[in-house]
Amino acid sequence: MGSKVAKLLTAGMALFSMLLAPSGHAASTPDATPIKVVYHIDDTTRASALLQNVANQLRAVPGTKIAVVAHGKGIDFMLNNAQDANGNPYNVMMETLAQQGVDFKICNNTLKGRHLTAADVAYPVVVVPSGVAEIARLQAQEGYVYVKP
């Protein structure tokens, strides 16, 4: 009889320990600091994949703080009337992601170099002085991790 009690106590303690152990999903707990990620794009041919990666990340870890920063050849999908290969407007997906807290940022240096202005940029994108400097700032000052799909 004593061994049955010992086994029952051991099983109960193991279950109790599992219930109190921290979960491996700290970003999804209310007390945890959200994960912050900056997605870097400098090639618009990767825009659809990048937007899908962002959507996938938000599904996997809701509450993730995401910034998408484009410069150089990566800005085209952030311009007015930009469409993917199937004719779907990029701004629709960007607006959907923006409603989930994603920030979209475009490099003013690239705009100037291509003789474009803020008026050429689609909503919800905001213009930053330098895309590369913005990526560095987000990493160094705000604790964002860097992802380049």
C-alpha positions as a Markdown table, in Angstrom:
| # | Residue | x | y | z |
|---|---|---|---|---|
| 1 | Met | 0.0 | 0.0 | 0.0 |
| 2 | Gly | 2.9 | 2.4 | 0.8 |
| 3 | Ser | 4.2 | 2.1 | -2.8 |
| 4 | Lys | 0.9 | 3.0 | -4.2 |
| 5 | Val | 0.7 | 6.2 | -2.1 |
| 6 | Ala | 4.3 | 7.1 | -3.0 |
| 7 | Lys | 3.5 | 6.6 | -6.7 |
| 8 | Leu | 0.3 | 8.7 | -6.4 |
| 9 | Leu | 2.2 | 11.5 | -4.6 |
| 10 | Thr | 5.0 | 11.4 | -7.2 |
| 11 | Ala | 2.5 | 11.6 | -10.1 |
| 12 | Gly | 0.6 | 14.4 | -8.3 |
| 13 | Met | 3.8 | 16.4 | -7.8 |
| 14 | Ala | 4.8 | 15.9 | -11.4 |
| 15 | Leu | 1.4 | 17.2 | -12.6 |
| 16 | Phe | 1.7 | 20.1 | -10.1 |
| 17 | Ser | 5.2 | 21.0 | -11.4 |
| 18 | Met | 3.9 | 20.9 | -15.1 |
| 19 | Leu | 1.1 | 23.3 | -14.2 |
| 20 | Leu | 3.4 | 25.8 | -12.6 |
| 21 | Ala | 6.2 | 25.6 | -15.1 |
| 22 | Pro | 6.6 | 28.6 | -17.4 |
| 23 | Ser | 5.3 | 27.9 | -20.9 |
| 24 | Gly | 7.7 | 28.0 | -23.9 |
| 25 | His | 5.5 | 30.7 | -25.5 |
| 26 | Ala | 6.5 | 33.8 | -23.5 |
| 27 | Ala | 5.5 | 36.2 | -26.3 |
| 28 | Ser | 1.8 | 35.0 | -26.1 |
| 29 | Thr | 1.5 | 35.5 | -22.3 |
| 30 | Pro | -0.1 | 38.7 | -21.1 |
| 31 | Asp | 2.8 | 39.6 | -18.8 |
| 32 | Ala | 5.6 | 39.0 | -21.4 |
| 33 | Thr | 7.2 | 41.8 | -23.4 |
| 34 | Pro | 6.2 | 41.3 | -27.0 |
| 35 | Ile | 8.7 | 40.2 | -29.6 |
| 36 | Lys | 9.7 | 43.1 | -31.9 |
| 37 | Val | 10.9 | 42.3 | -35.4 |
| 38 | Val | 12.1 | 44.5 | -38.2 |
| 39 | Tyr | 11.7 | 43.0 | -41.7 |
| 40 | His | 14.2 | 44.4 | -44.2 |
| 41 | Ile | 13.4 | 44.4 | -47.9 |
| 42 | Asp | 15.6 | 45.7 | -50.7 |
| 43 | Asp | 14.1 | 43.6 | -53.6 |
| 44 | Thr | 10.5 | 44.0 | -54.5 |
| 45 | Thr | 10.4 | 40.5 | -56.1 |
| 46 | Arg | 10.4 | 39.3 | -52.5 |
| 47 | Ala | 7.5 | 41.5 | -51.4 |
| 48 | Ser | 4.7 | 38.8 | -51.6 |
| 49 | Ala | 6.8 | 36.3 | -49.7 |
| 50 | Leu | 7.7 | 39.0 | -47.1 |
| 51 | Leu | 4.1 | 39.9 | -46.6 |
| 52 | Gln | 3.2 | 36.3 | -46.2 |
| 53 | Asn | 6.0 | 35.8 | -43.7 |
| 54 | Val | 4.7 | 38.7 | -41.6 |
| 55 | Ala | 1.1 | 37.3 | -41.7 |
| 56 | Asn | 2.4 | 33.9 | -40.7 |
| 57 | Gln | 4.4 | 35.4 | -37.8 |
| 58 | Leu | 1.4 | 37.2 | -36.5 |
| 59 | Arg | -0.7 | 34.0 | -36.7 |
| 60 | Ala | 2.0 | 32.1 | -34.8 |
| 61 | Val | 2.7 | 34.7 | -32.2 |
| 62 | Pro | -0.1 | 37.2 | -31.9 |
| 63 | Gly | 1.0 | 40.5 | -30.5 |
| 64 | Thr | 4.4 | 40.6 | -32.2 |
| 65 | Lys | 5.4 | 44.1 | -33.0 |
| 66 | Ile | 6.6 | 44.3 | -36.6 |
| 67 | Ala | 8.1 | 47.0 | -38.7 |
| 68 | Val | 8.7 | 46.5 | -42.5 |
| 69 | Val | 11.4 | 48.8 | -43.8 |
| 70 | Ala | 12.0 | 49.1 | -47.6 |
| 71 | His | 14.8 | 50.9 | -49.5 |
| 72 | Gly | 16.6 | 50.6 | -52.8 |
| 73 | Lys | 14.9 | 48.1 | -55.2 |
| 74 | Gly | 12.6 | 47.0 | -52.4 |
| 75 | Ile | 10.3 | 50.1 | -52.4 |
| 76 | Asp | 8.2 | 49.4 | -55.5 |
| 77 | Phe | 5.5 | 47.4 | -53.7 |
| 78 | Met | 4.9 | 50.3 | -51.3 |
| 79 | Leu | 4.1 | 52.8 | -54.1 |
| 80 | Asn | 0.6 | 53.8 | -55.2 |
| 81 | Asn | -1.1 | 51.3 | -57.4 |
| 82 | Ala | 1.6 | 48.6 | -57.0 |
| 83 | Gln | 0.3 | 45.0 | -57.7 |
| 84 | Asp | 1.7 | 41.5 | -57.4 |
| 85 | Ala | 2.2 | 39.2 | -60.3 |
| 86 | Asn | -1.5 | 38.2 | -60.2 |
| 87 | Gly | -2.7 | 41.8 | -60.3 |
| 88 | Asn | -3.6 | 42.0 | -56.6 |
| 89 | Pro | -2.9 | 45.4 | -55.0 |
| 90 | Tyr | -0.2 | 45.3 | -52.4 |
| 91 | Asn | -1.8 | 48.1 | -50.4 |
| 92 | Val | -4.8 | 45.8 | -49.5 |
| 93 | Met | -2.5 | 43.3 | -47.7 |
| 94 | Met | -0.5 | 46.1 | -46.1 |
| 95 | Glu | -3.6 | 47.8 | -44.8 |
| 96 | Thr | -4.8 | 44.4 | -43.3 |
| 97 | Leu | -1.4 | 43.9 | -41.6 |
| 98 | Ala | -1.4 | 47.6 | -40.5 |
| 99 | Gln | -4.7 | 47.0 | -38.7 |
| 100 | Gln | -2.8 | 44.2 | -36.7 |
| 101 | Gly | -0.1 | 46.7 | -35.7 |
| 102 | Val | 2.4 | 46.3 | -38.5 |
| 103 | Asp | 4.3 | 49.5 | -39.4 |
| 104 | Phe | 5.5 | 50.0 | -43.0 |
| 105 | Lys | 8.3 | 52.4 | -43.6 |
| 106 | Ile | 10.0 | 53.6 | -46.9 |
| 107 | Cys | 13.3 | 55.2 | -47.4 |
| 108 | Asn | 13.2 | 58.9 | -48.4 |
| 109 | Asn | 16.8 | 58.7 | -49.8 |
| 110 | Thr | 15.5 | 56.1 | -52.3 |
| 111 | Leu | 12.4 | 58.2 | -53.1 |
| 112 | Lys | 14.6 | 61.2 | -53.8 |
| 113 | Gly | 17.0 | 59.2 | -55.9 |
| 114 | Arg | 14.1 | 58.0 | -58.0 |
| 115 | His | 12.5 | 61.4 | -58.2 |
| 116 | Leu | 9.5 | 60.3 | -56.2 |
| 117 | Thr | 7.8 | 62.0 | -53.3 |
| 118 | Ala | 5.6 | 61.0 | -50.3 |
| 119 | Ala | 2.6 | 61.6 | -52.6 |
| 120 | Asp | 3.7 | 58.5 | -54.6 |
| 121 | Val | 3.7 | 56.3 | -51.5 |
| 122 | Ala | 0.7 | 54.0 | -50.7 |
| 123 | Tyr | -1.2 | 54.1 | -47.5 |
| 124 | Pro | -0.3 | 52.9 | -44.8 |
| 125 | Val | 3.4 | 53.4 | -45.5 |
| 126 | Val | 5.3 | 56.2 | -43.8 |
| 127 | Val | 8.4 | 57.9 | -45.1 |
| 128 | Val | 11.6 | 57.8 | -43.0 |
| 129 | Pro | 14.7 | 59.7 | -43.8 |
| 130 | Ser | 16.9 | 56.6 | -44.4 |
| 131 | Gly | 15.8 | 53.0 | -44.6 |
| 132 | Val | 19.1 | 51.6 | -43.4 |
| 133 | Ala | 19.3 | 54.1 | -40.6 |
| 134 | Glu | 15.8 | 53.2 | -39.5 |
| 135 | Ile | 16.7 | 49.5 | -39.4 |
| 136 | Ala | 19.8 | 50.3 | -37.3 |
| 137 | Arg | 17.7 | 52.5 | -35.0 |
| 138 | Leu | 15.0 | 49.9 | -34.4 |
| 139 | Gln | 17.7 | 47.3 | -33.6 |
| 140 | Ala | 20.0 | 49.5 | -31.4 |
| 141 | Gln | 17.4 | 51.7 | -29.6 |
| 142 | Glu | 14.2 | 49.7 | -29.6 |
| 143 | Gly | 15.4 | 46.1 | -29.3 |
| 144 | Tyr | 14.0 | 44.8 | -32.6 |
| 145 | Val | 15.4 | 41.6 | -34.0 |
| 146 | Tyr | 16.4 | 41.7 | -37.7 |
| 147 | Val | 14.8 | 39.4 | -40.4 |
| 148 | Lys | 15.5 | 39.5 | -44.1 |
| 149 | Pro | 13.4 | 36.9 | -45.9 |
